[in-house]
Amino acid sequence: MKAPLVACLSALLVASAMAGEERTVEEVPAIQPNTWVDAKARYILPKDIPGARWQTTDGYCGSTCRSKTGTVLFRSGIRSKQAGLSPGFYSNATLEWDLKANKIHVVDVANWGGGSYGGGRLLHAFKKHPTPTPRHTYDGLTYVEHLDAMYFVLGANWRVASRATPEAKAQHAIDNTSTWKYTFADGRWHRIDGNIRQFWNARRASPYEAHLQHWPDGKKLLFLDSRGACYAEFDLKTEKWAKVALKNKCPMSLYNARSTWDAKRARWVFRLGPKLSAFDPKTKSFSPLPDAYPMPEDKKNPRRSWKGVCYVSKHDVYLITGPTGNDTKVFDVAKGKWTGVPGGDITLVNGYPQYDPKTDLVGLVYQLKAYMFRYVPEGVKP
């Protein structure tokens, strides 16, 4: 019975996800402005995977906003002995948080056995439905609204190939020279030949802590490595990568950084601790932004390496998070000024916030911990 069960995983998950989009949603959650709250989201395990359990040990996956539906896409893990799923501390599942209904369901689970502890093998469903390997994605995933598709490249997945079957090793090698695209219309992954490995090897452009972003005006995806030195663009129409020269050096380390897209100025904004910088894809140049706060001298202070940043388009500000709600700050781009927002004593996670204009909510999610926030400038009525 095991093979038929595994073979049906992908089709059943697609049906569940599509049905989920048709469900009746509740009103937008009413929360106090400028106050972080525990979302108490309902996490829904896929009923069609026998013995499914959460595997929440991957701490290196970003998130992206599915702007078409006002939901947040992020990564986690699903394990199941019966279905042959064992990702270890890699993520093997894409999850979707509906901010209105405050429910989180599983969109997709990789058709791979094994994970961070090796033992890579292709599940029965892989033959008809190839999927990416389990991995850490870091900041290397992004969403394209007009295609209703999610893309990602590279990340950390080398452990999957340890003690793997010959067939799995061959697919792992192919995976690492590919670009992956998940389309919600058919609920399937599509493998595209080529990625930045055409231009740089792993020593020059590390697969770890790389960054991917959609540039709507340019109709391209943008790639930057962890040093901010290797830059490439992916044409969404031709599905081809091009190596592109940068005009200047990145003013900060992008290792461990996370990013957001400033839609008004069409620029990519990075944040790590108090440091922020912007990248303009039109001019291929970086520019530093004012520090959000002084760099803490204590090297154990978590504010040195906090990552969360998102662009709140309604008020044209960059919002960053910290260890508590009271560490929240916003940068008024027009005024070039940082302002503290006492968002409460609540302890937050070093996760990846996304702003959804449809609900005017910031959703901060990290594995099975989710928080909500609505920013309202001083003097503005909610």
C-alpha positions as CSV (number, residue, x, y, z in Angstrom):
1,M,0.0,0.0,0.0
2,K,2.9,2.4,0.6
3,A,3.7,3.2,-3.1
4,P,0.0,4.1,-4.0
5,L,-0.2,6.3,-1.0
6,V,2.9,8.2,-1.9
7,A,2.0,8.4,-5.5
8,C,-1.2,10.2,-4.6
9,L,0.4,12.8,-2.4
10,S,0.9,15.6,-4.9
11,A,-2.5,15.3,-6.5
12,L,-4.3,15.3,-3.2
13,L,-2.3,18.3,-1.9
14,V,-3.1,20.2,-5.1
15,A,-6.8,19.5,-4.7
16,S,-6.7,20.5,-1.0
17,A,-4.9,23.7,-1.8
18,M,-7.3,24.6,-4.6
19,A,-10.3,23.9,-2.4
20,G,-8.7,26.0,0.3
21,E,-8.8,29.1,-2.1
22,E,-12.5,28.7,-2.4
23,R,-13.3,28.6,1.3
24,T,-15.2,31.4,2.9
25,V,-12.9,33.7,4.7
26,E,-13.6,35.7,7.8
27,E,-13.3,39.5,8.2
28,V,-9.8,41.0,8.5
29,P,-8.7,40.4,12.1
30,A,-9.3,43.5,14.2
31,I,-6.1,44.3,16.2
32,Q,-4.9,47.4,18.1
33,P,-2.8,49.6,15.9
34,N,1.0,49.6,16.5
35,T,0.7,46.6,18.8
36,W,2.1,43.2,18.0
37,V,-0.2,40.3,18.8
38,D,0.3,36.5,18.7
39,A,-1.8,35.6,15.7
40,K,-2.8,32.2,17.2
41,A,-3.1,31.0,13.7
42,R,-4.6,27.6,13.0
43,Y,-2.0,25.3,11.4
44,I,-3.6,22.5,9.3
45,L,-1.7,19.3,8.6
46,P,-2.5,17.7,5.3
47,K,-5.1,15.0,5.9
48,D,-4.0,13.1,2.8
49,I,-0.5,12.3,4.1
50,P,-0.8,9.3,6.5
51,G,0.9,10.0,9.8
52,A,1.8,13.6,8.9
53,R,3.6,15.6,11.6
54,W,5.4,18.9,11.6
55,Q,9.1,19.0,11.4
56,T,10.1,22.5,12.6
57,T,13.9,22.5,12.8
58,D,14.7,24.5,9.7
59,G,15.5,28.0,10.8
60,Y,16.9,29.3,7.5
61,C,14.0,29.8,5.1
62,G,12.5,33.1,4.2
63,S,9.0,34.0,3.1
64,T,7.3,35.9,0.3
65,C,3.9,37.6,-0.1
66,R,1.4,36.0,-2.6
67,S,0.0,39.4,-3.4
68,K,-2.7,38.1,-5.7
69,T,-4.4,36.4,-2.7
70,G,-3.1,38.5,0.2
71,T,-1.4,35.4,1.8
72,V,2.1,34.7,3.0
73,L,4.1,31.8,1.6
74,F,6.9,30.3,3.8
75,R,8.7,27.0,4.3
76,S,8.6,24.3,7.0
77,G,8.8,20.5,7.2
78,I,6.5,17.6,7.1
79,R,7.6,14.1,8.3
80,S,5.7,10.9,7.8
81,K,7.1,7.4,8.2
82,Q,4.3,5.9,6.3
83,A,4.8,8.3,3.3
84,G,8.6,8.1,3.5
85,L,9.1,11.8,4.4
86,S,12.1,12.6,6.6
87,P,13.5,16.1,5.9
88,G,15.5,16.5,9.1
89,F,16.4,20.1,9.6
90,Y,15.7,21.0,6.0
91,S,12.4,22.3,4.8
92,N,10.4,20.1,2.4
93,A,7.1,21.9,2.4
94,T,5.6,25.2,1.3
95,L,2.9,26.6,3.6
96,E,0.4,29.4,3.0
97,W,-0.9,31.8,5.7
98,D,-4.3,33.3,4.9
99,L,-4.2,36.5,7.0
100,K,-8.0,37.0,6.8
101,A,-9.0,33.5,7.9
102,N,-5.9,33.2,10.1
103,K,-5.3,29.7,8.8
104,I,-2.1,28.1,7.6
105,H,-2.3,25.1,5.2
106,V,0.3,23.1,3.3
107,V,0.5,23.9,-0.4
108,D,3.1,21.4,-1.4
109,V,5.4,18.7,-0.1
110,A,8.6,17.6,-2.0
111,N,8.4,14.1,-3.5
112,W,11.8,13.3,-1.9
113,G,12.7,10.9,0.9
114,G,15.7,11.9,3.1
115,G,16.9,15.3,3.9
116,S,19.5,16.9,6.1
117,Y,20.6,13.5,7.5
118,G,21.2,12.2,4.0
119,G,19.4,9.1,2.5
120,G,18.1,11.0,-0.5
121,R,15.6,9.0,-2.6
122,L,12.9,9.7,-5.0
123,L,9.4,8.9,-3.9
124,H,7.1,7.2,-6.3
125,A,5.3,10.4,-7.2
126,F,8.5,12.1,-8.4
127,K,8.3,10.4,-11.8
128,K,5.1,12.2,-12.8
129,H,5.7,15.3,-10.5
130,P,9.3,16.3,-10.1
131,T,10.0,18.7,-7.2
132,P,13.0,20.5,-5.7
133,T,15.0,18.7,-3.1
134,P,14.4,19.5,0.6
135,R,16.7,22.5,1.6
136,H,17.2,25.8,3.4
137,T,16.0,28.4,1.0
138,Y,17.4,31.5,2.9
139,D,16.2,34.6,1.0
140,G,16.3,32.8,-2.3
141,L,12.5,32.6,-3.0
142,T,10.1,35.1,-4.5
143,Y,6.6,35.5,-5.9
144,V,5.5,36.8,-9.3
145,E,1.9,38.1,-9.2
146,H,1.0,38.2,-12.9
147,L,2.1,34.5,-13.3
148,D,0.8,33.5,-9.8
149,A,4.0,31.7,-9.4
150,M,6.7,31.2,-6.8
151,Y,10.4,30.8,-7.8
152,F,13.5,29.7,-6.0
153,V,17.1,28.8,-6.7
154,L,20.0,27.2,-4.8
155,G,20.0,27.1,-1.0
156,A,21.6,24.4,1.2
157,N,20.7,20.9,0.1
158,W,24.0,19.1,-0.2
159,R,23.3,16.7,2.7
160,V,20.4,15.1,0.8
161,A,23.0,13.5,-1.6
162,S,24.8,11.7,1.3
163,R,24.0,8.0,1.2
164,A,21.5,8.7,-1.5
165,T,20.4,6.3,-4.2
166,P,22.1,6.7,-7.6
167,E,18.9,8.0,-9.1
168,A,18.5,10.6,-6.4
169,K,22.2,11.7,-6.7
170,A,21.6,12.3,-10.4
171,Q,18.5,14.3,-9.7
172,H,20.3,16.3,-7.0
173,A,23.0,17.3,-9.4
174,I,20.4,18.4,-11.9
175,D,18.5,20.4,-9.2
176,N,21.6,22.4,-8.4
177,T,21.9,23.7,-12.0
178,S,18.2,24.5,-12.2
179,T,15.6,27.2,-11.5
180,W,12.4,26.1,-9.9
181,K,8.9,27.6,-10.6
182,Y,5.7,26.6,-8.7
183,T,2.5,27.6,-10.5
184,F,-0.6,27.8,-8.4
185,A,-3.0,27.3,-11.4
186,D,-1.9,23.7,-11.7
187,G,-0.3,23.2,-8.3
188,R,2.9,21.9,-9.8
189,W,6.6,22.5,-9.8
190,H,8.3,23.2,-13.1
191,R,12.1,22.8,-13.5
192,I,13.9,25.3,-15.7
193,D,17.3,24.5,-17.1
194,G,20.0,26.9,-15.8
195,N,20.8,29.2,-12.9
196,I,23.7,31.3,-11.8
197,R,26.0,28.3,-11.9
198,Q,26.4,29.1,-15.6
199,F,28.5,32.0,-14.5
200,W,30.0,31.3,-11.1
201,N,30.9,28.1,-9.2
202,A,29.9,27.5,-5.6
203,R,33.2,29.0,-4.3
204,R,32.6,32.3,-6.0
205,A,28.9,32.5,-5.5
206,S,27.8,30.6,-2.4
207,P,24.4,28.8,-2.5
208,Y,24.0,29.9,1.2
209,E,22.3,33.1,2.1
210,A,21.7,34.1,-1.5
211,H,18.8,36.5,-2.5
212,L,16.1,36.4,-5.1
213,Q,13.6,39.2,-5.9
214,H,11.0,40.0,-8.6
215,W,11.5,43.3,-10.5
216,P,8.0,44.0,-11.9
217,D,9.0,46.9,-14.2
218,G,11.9,44.9,-15.7
219,K,9.8,41.7,-16.0
220,K,12.8,39.9,-14.4
221,L,14.0,38.1,-11.3
222,L,17.1,39.5,-9.6
223,F,19.8,37.4,-8.0
224,L,22.5,38.5,-5.5
225,D,24.9,36.3,-3.6
226,S,25.7,36.6,0.1
227,R,28.5,39.1,-0.7
228,G,26.5,41.3,-2.9
229,A,29.1,40.8,-5.6
230,C,27.6,38.2,-8.0
231,Y,24.6,39.7,-9.8
232,A,22.4,38.1,-12.4
233,E,18.9,38.7,-14.0
234,F,16.4,36.1,-15.1
235,D,14.0,37.0,-18.0
236,L,10.6,35.8,-17.1
237,K,9.5,35.5,-20.7
238,T,12.5,33.7,-22.2
239,E,13.4,31.9,-18.9
240,K,17.1,32.6,-19.4
241,W,19.7,34.0,-17.0
242,A,22.1,36.7,-17.8
243,K,25.2,37.8,-15.9
244,V,25.1,41.5,-15.3
245,A,27.9,43.9,-14.1
246,L,27.4,46.0,-11.0
247,K,28.2,49.7,-10.9
248,N,29.5,49.7,-7.4
249,K,30.1,47.6,-4.3
250,C,27.4,46.6,-1.8
251,P,27.9,48.8,1.3
252,M,27.0,45.9,3.7
253,S,27.2,42.2,4.1
254,L,24.3,40.3,2.7
255,Y,25.1,37.1,4.6
256,N,22.2,36.5,7.0
257,A,20.4,39.6,5.6
258,R,16.8,39.6,4.5
259,S,15.1,41.9,2.0
260,T,12.0,43.6,0.8
261,W,10.8,45.4,-2.4
262,D,10.1,49.1,-2.4
263,A,7.4,49.2,-5.1
264,K,7.2,53.0,-5.2
265,R,10.9,53.4,-6.1
266,A,11.4,50.0,-7.8
267,R,14.3,49.1,-5.6
268,W,15.5,46.2,-3.5
269,V,16.1,46.9,0.2
270,F,18.3,44.7,2.4
271,R,18.5,44.7,6.2
272,L,20.8,43.0,8.8
273,G,20.8,44.3,12.3
274,P,20.9,48.2,12.2
275,K,22.4,48.2,8.6
276,L,20.2,48.7,5.5
277,S,21.0,49.4,1.9
278,A,19.1,49.7,-1.4
279,F,19.8,48.3,-4.8
280,D,18.5,50.0,-8.0
281,P,18.2,47.4,-10.8
282,K,17.8,50.2,-13.4
283,T,21.3,51.6,-12.6
284,K,22.7,48.4,-11.2
285,S,24.0,50.3,-8.2
286,F,23.8,50.2,-4.4
287,S,23.2,53.0,-2.0
288,P,23.5,52.9,1.8
289,L,20.5,53.9,4.0
290,P,20.8,55.5,7.5
291,D,21.4,53.0,10.3
292,A,18.2,52.1,12.2
293,Y,20.1,52.2,15.5
294,P,23.6,52.2,16.9
295,M,25.3,48.8,16.5
296,P,25.2,47.1,20.0
297,E,28.8,46.6,21.3
298,D,27.8,43.3,23.0
299,K,28.4,40.7,20.3
300,K,25.8,38.5,22.0
301,N,23.1,41.1,21.6
302,P,20.5,39.7,19.1
303,R,19.9,43.2,17.7
304,R,23.2,42.9,15.9
305,S,21.8,40.3,13.5
306,W,18.1,40.7,13.5
307,K,16.7,40.3,10.0
308,G,13.0,41.3,9.7
309,V,12.2,44.0,7.2
310,C,9.2,44.8,5.0
311,Y,7.9,47.8,2.9
312,V,4.6,49.1,4.1
313,S,3.3,50.7,0.9
314,K,0.2,52.4,2.4
315,H,2.5,54.7,4.5
316,D,5.7,54.5,2.4
317,V,7.9,53.2,5.2
318,Y,10.3,50.4,5.8
319,L,9.3,48.5,8.9
320,I,11.9,46.4,10.9
321,T,11.4,44.1,13.7
322,G,13.4,43.2,16.8
323,P,13.5,40.8,19.8
324,T,10.4,42.4,21.3
325,G,7.5,44.5,19.9
326,N,9.0,47.6,21.5
327,D,12.1,47.2,19.2
328,T,9.9,47.9,16.1
329,K,11.1,50.8,14.0
330,V,9.9,52.5,10.8
331,F,11.9,54.5,8.3
332,D,10.0,57.3,6.6
333,V,11.6,57.1,3.1
334,A,10.6,60.6,2.0
335,K,11.9,62.2,5.2
336,G,14.9,59.9,5.6
337,K,14.1,59.4,9.3
338,W,13.8,56.5,11.6
339,T,11.1,56.4,14.3
340,G,10.6,54.0,17.1
341,V,7.2,52.3,17.4
342,P,6.6,50.8,20.9
343,G,4.8,47.7,19.7
344,G,4.5,46.0,23.1
345,D,6.5,43.8,25.4
346,I,5.7,40.7,23.4
347,T,8.7,38.5,22.6
348,L,9.1,38.1,18.8
349,V,11.0,35.6,16.7
350,N,13.8,36.5,14.3
351,G,11.5,35.7,11.4
352,Y,10.5,37.2,8.1
353,P,7.7,39.8,8.0
354,Q,5.6,40.4,4.9
355,Y,3.2,43.3,4.4
356,D,-0.1,42.6,2.7
357,P,-1.9,45.7,1.3
358,K,-5.2,43.9,1.0
359,T,-5.5,43.6,4.8
360,D,-3.1,46.3,5.7
361,L,-1.4,43.8,8.0
362,V,2.2,42.8,8.6
363,G,2.5,39.0,9.1
364,L,5.6,37.8,10.9
365,V,6.0,34.0,10.6
366,Y,8.7,31.5,11.6
367,Q,7.8,27.9,11.6
368,L,4.7,27.5,13.9
369,K,5.0,31.0,15.4
370,A,3.0,33.7,13.7
371,Y,2.4,37.3,14.7
372,M,0.4,40.2,13.3
373,F,0.9,44.0,13.3
374,R,-0.9,47.0,11.8
375,Y,1.2,50.1,11.5
376,V,-0.5,53.5,11.8
377,P,1.6,56.7,11.8
378,E,1.2,59.1,14.7
379,G,-1.6,61.5,14.0
380,V,-3.3,59.3,11.4
381,K,-6.6,57.7,12.2
382,P,-6.7,53.9,11.9
